[in-house]
């Protein structure tokens, strides 16, 4: 029985690794490959083209999607919507679907649960402790993807916060030079390649497709959940509604964001001594005491023994 469980765990682990590698790479779609082969004058059938694709794309990913759809039937719609919003906050909404993310959580729970089950069979712990270890491993495996997603959200929000003051400076310069707000956002999106510029580019595209400016800006703020962006969007919408000069509002927002960036830097500088206290107390001071008092202790022992 443990051998069978170990084999299942290994297979699931290989499955996760292959899927992550598949997500990391940018594989071509079937239509793109058909167009390339047609340009080269090679005629292939759709079946041959599908069989030429990697094993992960043909077998493993459909299995994961089927598992996610099966689990979706027993998952509340509110949980699915919450996962969709978190994926949007992490900037992964165009890469991972909520159903796929749910399937990844189930696979991670199966992997850690299987490993803990194999360890529990090999150990001599009491039955209740074995069950506790298995349950904790399943819960931990199911929660790890959410922890990873939370770290992605924090990293994206920090990147947006760092890039926002410089982006607003450039946006203000473009507006004061005579460009419209939409054209200024497009110009800022062309200059950088970060999460904020990607969001600006998406907002400009939505406005070009006919969405109202205030709706596109609200969608951008909701997809970031950054207080600075929310206040900036609220000021722009209010200025657009009341007919206030956009250049003046942009200049005030730019000055405010630079002031907030300076205040954050000062706050982190004040927090540095407190954060340094723990490594000093638990790692550096004990080492210094060993170096200083070690020879004296050895000498006292040698004197006492003689």
C-alpha positions as CSV (number, residue, x, y, z in Angstrom):
1,X,0.0,0.0,0.0
2,X,2.7,2.6,0.8
3,X,4.4,1.8,-2.5
4,X,1.2,2.5,-4.4
5,X,0.6,5.7,-2.6
6,X,4.2,6.8,-3.2
7,X,3.8,6.1,-6.9
8,X,0.7,8.2,-7.0
9,X,2.4,11.0,-5.2
10,X,5.3,10.9,-7.6
11,X,3.0,11.0,-10.6
12,X,1.1,14.0,-9.2
13,X,4.3,15.8,-8.4
14,X,5.5,15.3,-12.0
15,X,2.1,16.5,-13.2
16,X,2.5,19.7,-11.2
17,X,6.0,20.4,-12.4
18,X,5.1,19.8,-16.1
19,X,2.1,22.1,-15.8
20,X,4.2,24.8,-14.2
21,X,6.8,24.5,-16.9
22,X,4.0,24.7,-19.5
23,X,2.6,27.8,-17.9
24,X,6.0,29.4,-17.7
25,X,6.7,29.0,-21.4
26,X,4.7,30.6,-24.2
27,X,3.5,27.8,-26.4
28,X,2.0,28.6,-29.8
29,X,-1.7,28.0,-30.4
30,X,-3.0,25.6,-33.1
31,X,-4.0,28.5,-35.4
32,X,-0.6,30.1,-35.3
33,X,1.1,26.8,-36.1
34,X,-1.3,26.1,-38.9
35,X,-0.6,29.6,-40.4
36,X,3.2,29.0,-40.2
37,X,2.9,25.6,-41.9
38,X,0.6,27.1,-44.5
39,X,3.2,29.8,-45.2
40,X,5.9,27.2,-45.7
41,X,3.7,25.2,-48.1
42,X,3.4,22.2,-45.9
43,X,0.0,20.5,-45.6
44,X,-0.8,18.7,-42.4
45,X,-4.1,17.6,-40.9
46,X,-5.5,18.9,-37.6
47,X,-5.0,15.6,-36.0
48,X,-1.3,15.4,-36.8
49,X,-0.8,19.0,-35.6
50,X,-2.5,18.2,-32.3
51,X,-0.4,15.0,-31.8
52,X,2.7,17.1,-32.4
53,X,1.9,19.3,-29.4
54,X,3.6,18.7,-26.0
55,X,2.1,16.0,-23.7
56,X,1.2,18.6,-21.1
57,X,-0.9,20.5,-23.5
58,X,-2.7,17.5,-25.0
59,X,-3.3,15.5,-21.8
60,X,-2.3,17.0,-18.5
61,X,-3.8,20.5,-18.8
62,X,-7.2,19.1,-20.0
63,X,-7.1,16.7,-17.0
64,X,-6.5,19.7,-14.7
65,X,-9.3,21.7,-16.3
66,X,-11.7,18.7,-16.0
67,X,-10.8,18.4,-12.3
68,X,-11.4,22.1,-11.8
69,X,-14.8,21.9,-13.5
70,X,-15.8,18.9,-11.4
71,X,-14.8,20.8,-8.3
72,X,-16.6,23.9,-9.4
73,X,-19.9,22.1,-9.1
74,X,-19.4,21.8,-5.3
75,X,-17.8,25.2,-4.8
76,X,-19.9,28.3,-4.0
77,X,-20.0,31.0,-6.7
78,X,-18.8,33.5,-4.2
79,X,-15.6,31.6,-3.8
80,X,-15.1,31.5,-7.5
81,X,-15.7,35.2,-7.9
82,X,-13.2,35.9,-5.0
83,X,-10.6,33.7,-6.8
84,X,-11.2,35.6,-10.0
85,X,-10.7,39.0,-8.2
86,X,-7.5,37.8,-6.6
87,X,-6.1,36.6,-9.9
88,X,-7.0,40.0,-11.4
89,X,-5.2,41.7,-8.5
90,X,-2.2,39.5,-9.1
91,X,-2.2,40.3,-12.8
92,X,-2.8,36.6,-13.7
93,X,-6.4,36.8,-14.9
94,X,-5.3,36.3,-18.5
95,X,-3.1,33.3,-17.7
96,X,-5.0,31.3,-15.0
97,X,-8.7,30.8,-14.9
98,X,-10.5,30.6,-11.5
99,X,-11.4,26.9,-12.3
100,X,-7.7,26.1,-13.0
101,X,-6.6,27.8,-9.8
102,X,-9.1,25.7,-7.9
103,X,-7.7,22.6,-9.6
104,X,-4.2,23.6,-8.7
105,X,-5.2,23.9,-5.0
106,X,-6.7,20.4,-5.1
107,X,-3.6,18.9,-6.8
108,X,-1.4,20.6,-4.2
109,X,-3.6,19.2,-1.4
110,X,-3.4,15.7,-2.9
111,X,0.4,15.9,-3.3
112,X,1.1,17.0,0.3
113,X,-1.6,14.7,1.7
114,X,-0.1,11.8,-0.2
115,X,3.4,12.5,1.1
116,X,2.1,12.8,4.7
117,X,0.1,9.6,4.2
118,X,3.2,7.7,3.1
119,X,5.2,9.2,6.1
120,X,2.4,8.3,8.5
121,X,2.4,4.6,7.3
122,X,6.2,4.4,7.7
123,X,6.2,6.1,11.2
124,X,5.4,4.6,14.6
125,X,3.2,7.5,15.8
126,X,-0.2,6.8,17.4
127,X,-3.2,6.7,15.1
128,X,-4.6,10.0,16.2
129,X,-1.3,11.8,15.6
130,X,-1.1,10.2,12.1
131,X,-4.6,11.4,11.3
132,X,-3.7,14.9,12.5
133,X,-0.6,15.0,10.4
134,X,-2.5,13.9,7.3
135,X,-5.3,16.5,7.9
136,X,-2.8,19.3,8.5
137,X,-0.9,18.3,5.3
138,X,-4.1,18.4,3.2
139,X,-5.1,21.8,4.6
140,X,-1.6,23.1,4.1
141,X,-1.5,21.9,0.5
142,X,-4.8,23.4,-0.2
143,X,-3.7,26.8,1.3
144,X,-0.3,27.0,-0.3
145,X,-1.5,28.3,-3.7
146,X,-3.5,31.0,-2.0
147,X,-0.4,32.0,0.0
148,X,1.6,32.1,-3.3
149,X,-1.2,34.2,-4.9
150,X,-1.2,36.6,-2.0
151,X,2.6,37.1,-2.4
152,X,2.0,37.8,-6.1
153,X,-0.7,40.4,-5.2
154,X,1.6,42.1,-2.7
155,X,4.5,42.2,-5.2
156,X,2.3,43.7,-7.9
157,X,0.9,46.3,-5.6
158,X,4.3,47.3,-4.3
159,X,5.6,47.6,-7.9
160,X,2.6,49.9,-8.8
161,X,3.1,52.0,-5.7
162,X,6.8,52.5,-6.6
163,X,6.1,53.4,-10.3
164,X,3.0,55.6,-9.7
165,X,4.8,58.9,-8.8
166,X,7.1,58.8,-11.8
167,X,4.2,57.8,-14.1
168,X,2.1,60.7,-12.8
169,X,5.0,63.1,-13.4
170,X,5.2,62.0,-17.0
171,X,1.4,62.1,-17.3
172,X,1.3,65.6,-16.0
173,X,4.0,66.8,-18.4
174,X,2.1,65.2,-21.3
175,X,-1.1,66.9,-20.3
176,X,0.5,70.3,-19.7
177,X,2.2,69.9,-23.2
178,X,-1.3,69.8,-24.8
179,X,-2.1,66.1,-25.1
180,X,-5.4,64.8,-24.0
181,X,-5.7,62.5,-21.0
182,X,-6.2,59.4,-23.0
183,X,-3.2,60.2,-25.3
184,X,-1.1,61.0,-22.3
185,X,-1.9,57.6,-20.7
186,X,-1.1,55.9,-24.0
187,X,2.3,57.7,-24.1
188,X,3.1,56.7,-20.5
189,X,2.2,53.1,-21.4
190,X,4.7,53.2,-24.3
191,X,7.6,54.5,-22.1
192,X,7.6,51.7,-19.5
193,X,7.0,48.0,-19.2
194,X,5.7,47.3,-15.8
195,X,2.4,46.5,-14.2
196,X,1.2,50.1,-14.1
197,X,2.0,50.7,-17.8
198,X,0.1,47.4,-18.6
199,X,-2.9,48.7,-16.7
200,X,-2.7,52.0,-18.4
201,X,-2.6,50.4,-21.8
202,X,-5.5,48.1,-21.0
203,X,-7.5,51.2,-19.8
204,X,-6.8,53.1,-23.0
205,X,-7.8,50.1,-25.1
206,X,-11.1,49.9,-23.2
207,X,-11.8,53.6,-23.8
208,X,-10.9,53.2,-27.5
209,X,-13.5,50.4,-27.7
210,X,-16.2,52.7,-26.5
211,X,-16.2,52.3,-22.7
212,X,-16.7,55.5,-20.7
213,X,-13.6,57.0,-19.2
214,X,-14.9,56.9,-15.7
215,X,-15.9,53.2,-16.0
216,X,-12.5,52.3,-17.5
217,X,-10.7,54.1,-14.7
218,X,-12.8,52.5,-12.0
219,X,-12.1,49.1,-13.5
220,X,-8.4,49.9,-13.4
221,X,-8.6,51.0,-9.8
222,X,-10.5,47.8,-8.8
223,X,-8.0,45.6,-10.6
224,X,-5.1,47.1,-8.5
225,X,-6.7,47.7,-5.1
226,X,-4.1,50.3,-4.3
227,X,-5.3,53.3,-2.2
228,X,-3.0,55.8,-4.1
229,X,-4.5,54.7,-7.5
230,X,-8.0,54.8,-6.1
231,X,-7.6,58.4,-4.9
232,X,-6.0,59.4,-8.2
233,X,-8.8,57.8,-10.2
234,X,-11.4,59.5,-8.0
235,X,-9.7,62.9,-8.5
236,X,-9.6,62.4,-12.3
237,X,-13.3,61.4,-12.5
238,X,-14.3,64.4,-10.3
239,X,-12.3,66.8,-12.5
240,X,-13.8,65.3,-15.6
241,X,-17.3,65.6,-14.3
242,X,-17.0,69.1,-12.9
243,X,-15.0,70.5,-15.9
244,X,-11.9,71.4,-13.8
245,X,-8.6,71.8,-15.5
246,X,-7.1,68.4,-15.9
247,X,-3.5,69.7,-15.9
248,X,-4.0,71.4,-12.5
249,X,-5.5,68.3,-11.0
250,X,-2.7,66.2,-12.4
251,X,-0.1,68.6,-11.0
252,X,-1.7,68.3,-7.5
253,X,-1.9,64.5,-7.7
254,X,1.8,64.3,-8.8
255,X,3.0,66.5,-5.9
256,X,0.8,64.4,-3.5
257,X,2.3,61.1,-4.7
258,X,5.8,62.4,-4.4
259,X,5.1,63.5,-0.9
260,X,3.6,60.1,0.0
261,X,6.7,58.4,-1.5
262,X,9.0,60.5,0.7
263,X,6.9,59.7,3.8
264,X,7.0,56.0,3.0
265,X,10.8,56.2,2.8
266,X,11.1,58.0,6.1
267,X,8.7,55.5,7.7
268,X,10.9,52.6,6.5
269,X,14.0,54.3,7.7
270,X,12.5,54.7,11.2
271,X,11.5,51.0,11.2
272,X,15.0,49.8,10.3
273,X,16.5,49.8,13.9
274,X,13.5,47.9,15.2
275,X,13.8,45.3,12.4
276,X,17.5,45.0,13.0
277,X,17.0,44.2,16.7
278,X,15.8,40.6,16.2
279,X,18.8,39.4,14.1
280,X,21.2,41.2,16.4
281,X,19.7,39.6,19.6
282,X,19.2,36.1,18.2
283,X,22.1,35.7,15.8
284,X,24.9,38.3,16.2
285,X,25.1,38.8,20.0
286,X,25.2,35.0,20.8
287,X,28.1,34.6,18.3
288,X,30.0,37.5,19.8
289,X,29.5,36.1,23.3
290,X,30.8,32.7,22.2
291,X,33.9,34.3,20.6
292,X,34.6,36.5,23.6
293,X,33.8,34.1,26.5
294,X,34.7,30.8,24.8
295,X,38.5,31.0,25.5
296,X,37.9,32.2,29.0
297,X,35.5,29.3,29.8
298,X,38.1,26.8,28.3
299,X,40.9,28.3,30.4
300,X,38.7,28.2,33.6
301,X,38.0,24.5,32.9
302,X,41.6,23.7,32.4
303,X,42.6,25.5,35.6
304,X,39.8,23.8,37.6
305,X,40.8,20.3,36.3
306,X,44.5,20.9,37.2
